Amino acid sequence: MTETKFPTEIVDLPSQGYFYPEDNPLSSGKIELRYMTARDEDILTSVNLIQQGKALDKLLQELIVDKKIDYNDLLVGDKNAIFVAARILAYGKEFSFSFLDSYGERVEGKVDLTELTAKDFDFSGYKKGVNSFSYKLPKSERLVNFSIPTHKSEMEVESELDAIKKVFKNDKNAISRENSTRLKHLITAVDGKQDRGFINNFVDKEFLSIDSNAFRNYVIEKNPNLDFNATTKNSMGEKEQVAVPMTAQFFWPNATI
């Protein structure tokens, strides 16, 4: 039986492959995606996958041509770029969504997804193949090391947050620990100390809010990603810049059978 050859496209990664080890296929800075089929759409309607929050990731894993690529290795920004590319290949470049405009009105916006390009990123000064950054906190002047989040690290954060919610599900006064949990997984060392207990204690008891805010902004700056800001028209017919939402509905055109 002749194997069916699906049409494919090459997608450029925002990271340009710079922060992957040389022996990782993703270090090429490109990834090959095949076009979606009707069968692939079944993934998006799988109740089990949707309930687990895994539908979109399962879809992308199916669409990536090179099966030697470990999906867990993908930097979050690169994964976002693949999501957008897959959506364009599946349903075209036009995307409609609702947003609250600057006049407080709910508006139906429309954007061209091909206009979402990679943010400018200066790769000079960083060692190729190494996902490691450092930042001196502005107030305490302590040195914090961190890595750009990957799909694997994001899933580890979500798993821990789910576990915390289960522990405190009956506590009406429970405080969300999402911010501190994400910081603990993001930071790899403080003042050169990599001990996980030391890092956790630093986040809980020593990480000043002014430093934490500056650090989070720095991490966003050092995360190669797409620029999701796009221009559409508001309720007054004026051009307005909005953030394109990445939701499960992102993959479905406004049509029903």
C-alpha positions as CSV (number, residue, x, y, z in Angstrom):
1,M,0.0,0.0,0.0
2,T,1.3,3.4,-0.9
3,E,1.8,5.7,2.0
4,T,-0.2,8.9,1.8
5,K,2.0,12.0,1.5
6,F,0.5,15.0,3.3
7,P,1.4,18.6,2.2
8,T,3.7,20.3,4.7
9,E,5.1,23.7,5.5
10,I,8.3,24.8,7.3
11,V,7.7,27.1,10.3
12,D,10.4,29.5,11.7
13,L,10.7,29.4,15.5
14,P,11.0,32.7,17.4
15,S,14.0,31.3,19.3
16,Q,15.8,30.5,16.0
17,G,16.8,27.3,17.7
18,Y,19.4,29.2,19.7
19,F,18.7,27.9,23.2
20,Y,18.4,24.2,22.3
21,P,21.4,21.8,22.5
22,E,23.2,21.3,19.2
23,D,22.1,17.7,19.0
24,N,18.4,18.6,19.4
25,P,16.5,18.8,16.1
26,L,14.9,22.0,17.3
27,S,18.3,23.7,17.2
28,S,17.8,24.2,13.4
29,G,15.3,27.0,14.3
30,K,12.7,25.5,12.0
31,I,10.0,22.8,12.3
32,E,8.0,21.0,9.6
33,L,4.2,20.8,10.1
34,R,1.7,18.9,8.0
35,Y,-1.7,20.3,7.1
36,M,-4.6,19.3,9.4
37,T,-7.1,16.7,8.2
38,A,-10.7,16.0,9.2
39,R,-9.4,13.2,11.3
40,D,-7.2,15.6,13.2
41,E,-10.3,17.6,14.0
42,D,-11.5,14.7,16.0
43,I,-8.8,15.5,18.5
44,L,-10.3,18.9,19.1
45,T,-13.7,17.4,20.0
46,S,-12.4,14.6,22.2
47,V,-14.2,15.1,25.5
48,N,-11.5,13.2,27.4
49,L,-8.6,15.3,26.0
50,I,-10.5,18.5,26.5
51,Q,-11.3,17.8,30.1
52,Q,-7.6,17.0,30.7
53,G,-6.6,20.2,28.9
54,K,-4.5,18.2,26.4
55,A,-6.4,18.5,23.2
56,L,-4.3,21.3,21.6
57,D,-1.0,19.7,22.6
58,K,-2.1,16.3,21.3
59,L,-3.0,18.0,18.0
60,L,0.4,19.7,17.6
61,Q,2.2,16.4,18.4
62,E,0.3,14.8,15.5
63,L,1.1,17.6,13.1
64,I,4.8,17.8,13.7
65,V,6.4,15.7,11.0
66,D,9.8,14.8,12.6
67,K,8.8,12.3,15.3
68,K,12.4,12.5,16.7
69,I,11.4,15.9,18.2
70,D,10.5,15.7,21.9
71,Y,7.5,17.9,22.3
72,N,8.5,18.4,26.0
73,D,11.6,20.3,24.8
74,L,9.7,23.0,23.0
75,L,10.2,26.5,24.5
76,V,6.8,28.0,25.2
77,G,7.3,30.8,22.7
78,D,8.2,28.4,20.0
79,K,5.1,26.3,20.8
80,N,2.9,29.4,20.5
81,A,4.4,30.0,17.0
82,I,3.5,26.4,16.0
83,F,0.0,26.9,17.3
84,V,-0.5,29.9,15.1
85,A,1.1,28.3,12.1
86,A,-1.1,25.2,12.5
87,R,-4.3,27.4,12.7
88,I,-3.3,29.2,9.5
89,L,-2.6,26.0,7.6
90,A,-5.9,24.5,8.8
91,Y,-8.4,27.3,8.4
92,G,-6.6,30.3,6.8
93,K,-5.1,33.5,8.0
94,E,-8.3,35.3,9.0
95,F,-9.3,35.1,12.7
96,S,-12.3,36.6,14.3
97,F,-12.7,37.1,18.1
98,S,-14.6,39.3,20.5
99,F,-12.8,41.9,22.7
100,L,-13.6,44.7,25.1
101,D,-12.5,47.9,23.4
102,S,-11.2,51.2,24.9
103,Y,-14.8,52.5,25.1
104,G,-15.9,49.5,27.2
105,E,-17.9,48.0,24.3
106,R,-17.8,44.3,23.4
107,V,-16.7,44.2,19.7
108,E,-16.1,41.5,17.1
109,G,-12.5,42.0,15.9
110,K,-10.8,40.5,12.9
111,V,-7.1,40.0,12.3
112,D,-4.7,38.6,9.8
113,L,-2.7,35.9,11.7
114,T,0.2,36.1,9.3
115,E,0.9,39.5,10.7
116,L,1.8,38.0,14.1
117,T,5.6,38.0,13.8
118,A,8.4,37.1,16.2
119,K,9.4,39.8,18.8
120,D,12.8,41.4,18.3
121,F,15.4,39.5,20.3
122,D,19.1,40.2,20.6
123,F,20.8,36.8,20.7
124,S,24.3,38.3,21.1
125,G,25.8,37.8,24.5
126,Y,24.2,34.4,25.1
127,K,25.9,31.1,24.7
128,K,24.3,29.1,21.8
129,G,22.7,25.8,22.9
130,V,22.4,26.9,26.6
131,N,19.0,27.8,28.1
132,S,20.3,29.8,31.1
133,F,19.9,33.5,32.0
134,S,20.9,35.7,35.0
135,Y,19.4,38.8,36.5
136,K,20.5,41.1,39.3
137,L,17.5,42.1,41.3
138,P,17.2,45.9,41.4
139,K,16.4,46.3,45.1
140,S,18.1,43.5,47.0
141,E,20.9,43.2,44.3
142,R,20.8,39.4,44.6
143,L,21.7,37.3,41.5
144,V,18.9,35.1,40.2
145,N,19.4,32.5,37.4
146,F,16.5,31.1,35.4
147,S,15.7,29.1,32.3
148,I,13.1,29.9,29.6
149,P,10.0,27.8,30.3
150,T,9.5,24.7,28.1
151,H,6.3,22.7,27.6
152,K,7.7,20.2,30.2
153,S,8.3,22.8,32.8
154,E,4.9,24.4,32.2
155,M,3.2,21.0,32.7
156,E,5.1,20.4,35.9
157,V,3.8,23.8,37.2
158,E,0.3,22.9,36.3
159,S,0.5,19.5,37.9
160,E,1.8,21.1,41.2
161,L,-0.9,23.8,41.1
162,D,-3.6,21.1,40.6
163,A,-2.2,19.2,43.6
164,I,-2.3,22.3,45.8
165,K,-5.9,23.0,44.8
166,K,-6.9,19.5,45.8
167,V,-5.2,19.9,49.2
168,F,-7.0,23.1,50.0
169,K,-10.3,22.5,48.1
170,N,-12.3,22.7,51.3
171,D,-10.6,25.7,52.7
172,K,-12.6,28.8,51.8
173,N,-9.8,31.0,53.0
174,A,-7.1,29.3,50.9
175,I,-4.8,31.7,49.1
176,S,-3.8,31.1,45.5
177,R,-0.1,30.0,45.3
178,E,0.2,30.3,41.5
179,N,2.6,33.2,41.5
180,S,5.1,31.7,44.0
181,T,4.8,28.2,42.5
182,R,5.7,29.5,39.0
183,L,8.6,31.5,40.3
184,K,10.0,28.4,42.2
185,H,9.9,26.4,39.0
186,L,11.4,29.2,36.9
187,I,14.4,30.0,39.1
188,T,17.4,27.7,38.8
189,A,19.7,29.4,41.3
190,V,19.9,32.3,43.8
191,D,23.4,33.8,44.4
192,G,24.8,30.7,42.8
193,K,23.0,28.2,45.1
194,Q,21.0,25.6,43.2
195,D,19.5,23.8,46.2
196,R,15.7,23.5,45.6
197,G,14.9,24.1,49.3
198,F,17.0,27.2,49.4
199,I,15.3,28.6,46.3
200,N,11.8,27.8,47.7
201,N,12.6,29.5,50.9
202,F,13.9,32.6,49.0
203,V,10.7,32.9,47.0
204,D,8.5,32.4,50.1
205,K,10.4,34.6,52.6
206,E,13.0,36.8,50.9
207,F,11.8,37.7,47.4
208,L,10.7,41.4,47.7
209,S,7.6,42.4,45.6
210,I,9.5,45.1,43.9
211,D,12.1,42.6,42.8
212,S,9.6,40.0,41.9
213,N,7.7,42.3,39.6
214,A,11.0,43.5,37.9
215,F,12.1,39.9,37.5
216,R,8.8,38.7,35.9
217,N,9.1,41.6,33.4
218,Y,12.7,40.6,32.6
219,V,11.7,37.0,32.0
220,I,9.0,38.1,29.5
221,E,11.6,40.2,27.7
222,K,14.1,37.3,27.5
223,N,11.5,34.8,26.2
224,P,11.6,34.5,22.4
225,N,7.9,34.6,21.4
226,L,5.4,35.9,18.9
227,D,4.1,39.4,19.3
228,F,0.4,38.7,19.8
229,N,-0.6,42.4,19.5
230,A,-2.7,43.1,16.4
231,T,-4.6,46.0,15.0
232,T,-8.4,45.8,14.4
233,K,-11.3,48.2,14.5
234,N,-13.2,49.2,17.7
235,S,-16.8,50.1,18.2
236,M,-16.2,53.6,16.8
237,G,-14.6,52.3,13.7
238,E,-11.2,53.4,14.9
239,K,-8.0,51.3,14.7
240,E,-7.1,49.8,18.1
241,Q,-4.3,47.5,19.1
242,V,-5.5,44.3,21.0
243,A,-4.0,41.1,22.2
244,V,-5.1,38.1,20.1
245,P,-6.5,35.5,22.5
246,M,-5.1,31.9,22.4
247,T,-8.0,29.7,23.4
248,A,-9.4,26.3,22.4
249,Q,-11.7,28.2,20.0
250,F,-8.7,29.5,18.2
251,F,-8.7,26.4,15.9
252,W,-12.4,26.5,15.0
253,P,-13.8,28.7,12.2
254,N,-17.2,30.3,12.8
255,A,-19.1,27.6,10.9
256,T,-21.2,24.7,11.8
257,I,-22.4,21.7,9.9
